[in-house]
Amino acid sequence: MIDILLTHSYFIHFDPKQERAMMPYPPLGTLYAASYLEQRHFTVDLFDTMLSESEEDLRAVLQRTRPAIVAIYDDDFNYLNKMCLGRMREAAFRMAKIAKEFGAFVVIHGSDATDHAQEFLDQSADVVIIGEGEQTLFEISQHVIRGHKQEFETIPGVAFKAKGTVTRSPRRIPLKALDNLPFPAWHLIDIARYEKAWKKRHGYFSINVVTTRGCPYHCNWCAKPIYGQVYNSRSPENVVEEIKVLKRTLRPDHIWFADDIFGLKPGWVTKFAELVEREQLGIRFKIQSRVDLLLEDNTIDALARAGCVEVWVGAESGSQRILDAMEKGTTISQIYGARALLKKYGIKTSFFLQFGYLGEDKNDIDATIQMVKDLMPDDLGISISYPLPGTKFYEKVRQDLRDKQNWVDSDDLALMFHGTFSPAYYRRLHRYVHRLFRFRKGLQLIADLLTLKVSFHRKQLRAIFLTGYFAPAALIDRCKLLFLVHR
């Protein structure tokens, strides 16, 4: 028997778009919770659902471990969990019921559970953790396993049922001294499965690291159920020490820094670059950032020195009117400027775009498409405006929401309120912009090969071949959009 079995609700098998992409990362937040508990002398094991086939796989692990507590502890650093996908909610419900069959005390933590505590408590959970989870799970475990007399109502950051009514304790204040946290419990992961999946599909092995928690900005569509409006950072020294451990133990070829915003604190990126160079770490990595931050001081120069090869930015829209409505706090000129400077330093630039925001009209959409044509980022991630509880955007459309209020998976993209155009229009728009972008990237590649700007390799054959497909496909999509705009 063990004290606590940790698991999480994200199955890549239940998300066809992500399964096709096959870029799986271990549940970093879950691993932090595991190491936190192990440091405090609890016996811990992990059922990692990322590459698992079914919730029913939990049964064999429960049979082997017989835990006192099962904690369905979602990874707060995985943006897919922040999307509160319906299929993963069903998975959490099912695993909670299976855990109860084995007599375990069930704890659930995550963005969706924080937003919908009652639904989870109605589906076999004994306690839901609200907000940041490590300290709260530790105190729950002390109460359940070690018989501490601290009652649930005195533990900050929990929701539970008392006499049939959901009771919430005061919210827990997020941790500030992040350097004091132990490194994630990587020994609980079957890392060989991840390495095999990455190398088979992409030819290299990537692992995830996080340097911060939270985001201080006020984009009014962005949900922050775990950390709220705070931003706390690890020191560059602590992060570099972890990278050294990872290089020695897991030997990744690449790191995905899963922060909402990488290196926001003044001087952080410069110091990080100095330490990486001093230690001769030589690791390639990608990050998420904001275009305004990238243009500050010598940030992009420092990123290049540290080994950054790709930056994803929330461009969102090519219309300043829409950016202002979103309270994004960035400008179109900053998007253009950041793209140019990153390109100068040889760092790939990838854009997150969002269509369907309140008030967006055809001119705004055309401006976004024109921005893509002008800047030709290295990759695109396109979404439809998605109202999540706790956001200003959600409150604006709350009365307009239809029966469906969560996407089933990450490729759902349903418009769940009355937008300027029909849901069918936005689905077609999503397809059109992707195909137009891939067509233009194909032409760009052919031109580069003809002028000897890049050397030929076999992987480029597919991109060249698909260029001939994307041209007519994008044209057909454009014609259908002209029809749908009037429906």
Secondary structure as GFF3:
##gff-version 3
##sequence-region A 1 487
A	DSSP	beta_strand	4	7	.	.	.	ID=ss1
A	DSSP	three_ten_helix	12	14	.	.	.	ID=ss2
A	DSSP	alpha_helix	16	21	.	.	.	ID=ss3
A	DSSP	alpha_helix	28	39	.	.	.	ID=ss4
A	DSSP	beta_strand	44	47	.	.	.	ID=ss5
A	DSSP	three_ten_helix	55	57	.	.	.	ID=ss6
A	DSSP	alpha_helix	58	65	.	.	.	ID=ss7
A	DSSP	beta_strand	69	73	.	.	.	ID=ss8
A	DSSP	alpha_helix	79	82	.	.	.	ID=ss9
A	DSSP	alpha_helix	86	101	.	.	.	ID=ss10
A	DSSP	beta_strand	105	109	.	.	.	ID=ss11
A	DSSP	alpha_helix	111	115	.	.	.	ID=ss12
A	DSSP	alpha_helix	117	121	.	.	.	ID=ss13
A	DSSP	beta_strand	127	129	.	.	.	ID=ss14
A	DSSP	alpha_helix	134	145	.	.	.	ID=ss15
A	DSSP	three_ten_helix	152	154	.	.	.	ID=ss16
A	DSSP	beta_strand	158	162	.	.	.	ID=ss17
A	DSSP	beta_strand	165	168	.	.	.	ID=ss18
A	DSSP	three_ten_helix	178	180	.	.	.	ID=ss19
A	DSSP	three_ten_helix	186	188	.	.	.	ID=ss20
A	DSSP	alpha_helix	191	202	.	.	.	ID=ss21
A	DSSP	beta_strand	206	209	.	.	.	ID=ss22
A	DSSP	beta_strand	212	214	.	.	.	ID=ss23
A	DSSP	beta_strand	231	233	.	.	.	ID=ss24
A	DSSP	alpha_helix	236	249	.	.	.	ID=ss25
A	DSSP	beta_strand	254	257	.	.	.	ID=ss26
A	DSSP	alpha_helix	268	279	.	.	.	ID=ss27
A	DSSP	beta_strand	284	289	.	.	.	ID=ss28
A	DSSP	alpha_helix	291	294	.	.	.	ID=ss29
A	DSSP	alpha_helix	299	306	.	.	.	ID=ss30
A	DSSP	beta_strand	308	316	.	.	.	ID=ss31
A	DSSP	alpha_helix	320	325	.	.	.	ID=ss32
A	DSSP	alpha_helix	332	344	.	.	.	ID=ss33
A	DSSP	beta_strand	348	355	.	.	.	ID=ss34
A	DSSP	alpha_helix	362	375	.	.	.	ID=ss35
A	DSSP	beta_strand	379	384	.	.	.	ID=ss36
A	DSSP	alpha_helix	392	397	.	.	.	ID=ss37
A	DSSP	three_ten_helix	398	400	.	.	.	ID=ss38
A	DSSP	alpha_helix	423	450	.	.	.	ID=ss39
A	DSSP	alpha_helix	459	484	.	.	.	ID=ss40
###
